[in-house]
Amino acid sequence: MTVTSVVDPRTPVLVGQGQALERDTSAATAPHPVALMAQAVHAAAADAGISLPRDIDAVRVVRLLSWKYDNAAFSLARECGLTAREYAGTPHGGNMPQTLVNLTARQIAAGELDFVVLAGGECSRTRTATKDASLLPWPQPGTTTDAPPTAHIVDDLALLHEEEVRLGIVLPVQLYPLFESALRADAGRSIADHERRIAELWSRFSAVAASNEFAWSRTALSPDDVLRVSSDNRMIGLPYRKVMNSNNQVNMAASLIMCSAQRAQSLGIPRDRWVFPHSGADCHEHQFVSERWSFAATPAIARGGALALELAGVGVDDVSLVDLYSCFPSAVQLGAASLGLDISRTLTLTGGLSFAGGPWNNYVMHAIATAMRRLRESPTEKAFIWANGGYATKHAFGVYAMRPPRDGFRHGSPQSEIDALPRRTLAVGDDAAGEATIEAYTVMHDRDGAPERLIASVLRPDARRAWVSSTDSAIAASFAKGEHVGDRVTLRTSGELAG
């Protein structure tokens, strides 16, 4: 019996996965990001057991930060000897690899595409080590004169409120620690108990990375190692030590090859290489952090994850292989709580962004590649991926299995339901003046480990939110000790404490 007699010819399948990791940071010899991606693409083709077809439908590259290309997808195609009808890129966001899989699967099922290469990668380690970019013999922008314009196939989403920008509250390292304090307060835990909890979580992630051949850091850490503040593990944004932050200083790339079942069969790809996307979902929280009702809850994750599972015809307890986005401990906790997953179970396939590596927007492509490997080893299992972009803002979900989906790939979005949920109004300027209660906070530390800036979200008596941002080192130091969620403060104006 042929494969096409039991699987619809238009069924999308993942047939190849490849990962590349490069520790060379020499300006003269280290590969540039597209060259590293090309290694991953060739590894994906070898994984599928094929030679890359010269002419394909699309090359799609996740937005990268460590180098600028005229069209990264076109440069990658040329590096791999490919010609495509489409050379596409994405906006920024850690959700983009899963969003690309969801979009590509839908288009393959609809007959719009037949063979697609997805890739992403960064060489941030080399770029940082080489302080003078002119020393890097990498392709220069403006030199690929025959490159077509990059095709934009995913809509972008503005993430920052103008008041957040004005106050300089714009970085993930500032905002995810705020979520952490809100989670701690919502659970009613002491600072010591909560920090031990997240240290144990991160220790478990490091143990997974230790057995992952493609992890950047393969040293397993004990909870005490995670908590211990040192010159190598300094405090960054309270309560996060350095090791609790995503490590984007890596040279890593990943690639996935997707095609129709019919094309996979015609290429002679063995059936035991096929991994089926069963379902996907894409959605986002209220787009500005300032407007979210609570920093201790992510209703879009709950609704999007539930929808992806429902479309696949499974429950969360039916999925044994799980990878939750792990840029910071608060992300994992928010995801687990929203999805109904026990925080003590294994919630990463790779070791996460702190240990396996966080190549900016492309981490999840490594997670999907790892899920493919694990599914092939255990063909009766199912895998669930949650990808996150922004400040726990943009979400993409995928369910995968070795067996074909009964009703074909299914995709949905609960966005209209999410948009109807309550949202906060932000008080700005003099309108923010007066009494307020701290709902979440962090203290940013300088490179010597000294408190330098307090950032806090506060709620006014009328339920509006306002921001505090103080660079008074004495105030920052006072907030670096003890619990301050629930404290009463007085604002002189938006961003400023009175007195």
Buried (B, 14 or more C-beta within 10 A) or exposed (E): EEBBEEBBBBBBBBBBBBBBBBEEBEBEEBBBBBBBBBBBBBBBBEBBEBEBBEEBBBBBBBBBBBBEBBBBBBBBBBBBEBEBEBBBBBBBBBBBBBBBBBBBBBBBBEEEBBBBBBBBBBBBBBBEBBEEEEEBEBBBEEEBEEBEEBBEBBEEBEBBBEBBEBBEBBEBBBBBBBBBBBBBBBEEBEBEEBBBBBBBBBBBBBBBBBEBEBBBBBEBBEBEBBBBEEEEBBBBBBBBBBBBBBBBBBBBBBBBBBBBBBBBBEBEBEEEBBBBBBBBBBBBBBBBBBBBBBBBBBBBBBBBBBBBBBBBBBEBEEBBBBBBBBBBBBBBBBBBBBBEBEBEEEBBBBBBBBBBBBBBBBBBBBBBBBBBBBBBEEEEBBBBBBBBBBBBBBBBBBBBBBEBBEEBBBBBBBBEBBEEEEBBBBBBEEBBBBEBEBBBBBBBBBEEBEBBBBBBBBBBEEEBBBBBBBEEBEBBBBBBEEBBBEBEBEBEBBBBBEE
